[in-house]
Amino acid sequence: MTKRGIAKRFSPFLLTSIINNNIIQLNMAILTSTQITNLYNAYKDIDVTLNKDIIKATGMKTNEIYIKAAGMQRPCIVYSTSFTKARLIANTGNEFINKTREAGDLITLRMAFIDPERMI
């Protein structure tokens, strides 16, 4: 096995945390469910306003962000987000809003990111 294959096979997970517009990257081992729960509870309500630098650092594919509801899909722009909510800009139209209300106001946000392993 080549050195590149070994490095790729045992590469640690990369946790990117964006807090108060500061981007912190930590190489971490596998997290336990308790650690993930603690991190979620600590940071779930912190809003991150997306700007050019944050979009680039996270590898977000801005042209592949959609909201889905009642079998319909619309492109949107994410203004800010946290683990529990997102503020979006979208041109939905009356049909989308009416079908969403009929379906119980359930909306799903679909976000896409560049896979850093494929960039190598």
C-alpha positions as CSV (number, residue, x, y, z in Angstrom):
1,M,0.0,0.0,0.0
2,T,1.3,3.4,-0.9
3,K,1.9,6.2,1.6
4,R,-1.0,8.1,0.0
5,G,-3.3,5.1,0.5
6,I,-2.4,4.8,4.2
7,A,-2.9,8.5,4.8
8,K,-6.3,8.4,3.1
9,R,-7.4,5.2,4.9
10,F,-6.5,6.5,8.4
11,S,-7.3,10.2,8.0
12,P,-9.1,11.7,11.0
13,F,-12.4,13.4,10.8
14,L,-12.3,17.2,10.3
15,L,-14.6,19.1,12.5
16,T,-15.3,22.7,11.3
17,S,-16.9,25.0,13.7
18,I,-18.0,28.4,12.7
19,I,-18.7,30.6,15.8
20,N,-19.1,34.3,15.7
21,N,-17.7,34.4,12.1
22,N,-14.4,32.8,13.3
23,I,-13.6,29.6,11.5
24,I,-11.9,27.0,13.6
25,Q,-10.7,23.7,12.2
26,L,-9.8,20.8,14.4
27,N,-8.5,17.4,13.5
28,M,-10.4,15.0,15.7
29,A,-10.8,11.3,16.3
30,I,-14.2,9.8,16.1
31,L,-16.6,11.5,18.5
32,T,-18.8,9.6,20.9
33,S,-22.6,10.2,20.8
34,T,-22.3,11.9,24.2
35,Q,-19.7,14.4,22.8
36,I,-21.8,15.1,19.7
37,T,-24.9,15.7,21.9
38,N,-22.9,18.1,24.2
39,L,-21.5,20.0,21.2
40,Y,-25.0,20.2,19.6
41,N,-26.6,21.5,22.9
42,A,-23.8,24.1,23.3
43,Y,-24.0,25.5,19.8
44,K,-27.5,24.7,18.5
45,D,-28.9,28.2,18.7
46,I,-25.9,30.1,17.4
47,D,-26.7,31.8,14.1
48,V,-24.0,31.9,11.4
49,T,-24.5,34.5,8.7
50,L,-23.2,33.1,5.5
51,N,-20.8,35.3,3.6
52,K,-18.3,34.6,0.8
53,D,-15.5,33.4,3.2
54,I,-17.7,31.0,5.2
55,I,-19.2,29.5,2.0
56,K,-15.7,28.9,0.6
57,A,-14.4,27.5,3.9
58,T,-17.3,25.0,4.3
59,G,-17.3,24.1,0.6
60,M,-21.0,24.9,0.2
61,K,-22.4,24.5,-3.3
62,T,-24.7,27.5,-3.4
63,N,-26.3,26.5,-6.7
64,E,-27.5,23.2,-5.1
65,I,-29.5,24.6,-2.2
66,Y,-33.3,23.9,-2.2
67,I,-36.3,23.9,0.0
68,K,-38.7,21.0,-0.4
69,A,-42.3,20.8,0.6
70,A,-45.4,18.8,-0.4
71,G,-43.5,17.2,-3.4
72,M,-42.3,20.5,-4.7
73,Q,-38.7,21.9,-4.8
74,R,-37.6,25.5,-5.1
75,P,-34.1,26.9,-5.2
76,C,-33.2,29.3,-2.4
77,I,-30.4,31.3,-0.8
78,V,-29.4,30.7,2.8
79,Y,-28.9,34.0,4.6
80,S,-28.1,32.5,8.0
81,T,-28.3,29.2,9.7
82,S,-27.9,27.3,13.0
83,F,-28.6,23.7,14.0
84,T,-32.2,24.5,14.7
85,K,-33.3,27.1,12.1
86,A,-32.4,28.8,8.9
87,R,-33.2,32.2,7.4
88,L,-33.8,31.8,3.6
89,I,-34.5,33.9,0.6
90,A,-36.7,32.2,-1.9
91,N,-39.2,32.9,-4.6
92,T,-41.9,30.4,-3.7
93,G,-45.1,31.6,-5.3
94,N,-48.6,31.1,-4.0
95,E,-48.9,27.5,-5.2
96,F,-45.9,26.4,-3.1
97,I,-47.2,28.2,0.0
98,N,-50.7,26.7,-0.3
99,K,-49.4,23.2,-0.8
100,T,-47.0,23.6,2.2
101,R,-49.9,24.7,4.4
102,E,-52.0,21.7,3.2
103,A,-49.1,19.4,4.1
104,G,-48.8,20.7,7.7
105,D,-46.2,23.4,7.1
106,L,-43.3,20.9,6.9
107,I,-40.4,22.3,4.9
108,T,-37.0,20.5,4.3
109,L,-33.8,22.4,3.6
110,R,-31.4,20.5,1.3
111,M,-27.8,21.8,1.3
112,A,-24.9,20.4,-0.8
113,F,-21.2,20.6,0.0
114,I,-18.0,19.7,-1.9
115,D,-16.5,16.5,-0.7
116,P,-12.9,17.4,0.4
117,E,-11.6,13.9,-0.2
118,R,-12.5,14.1,-3.9
119,M,-10.6,17.4,-4.3
120,I,-7.3,15.5,-3.7
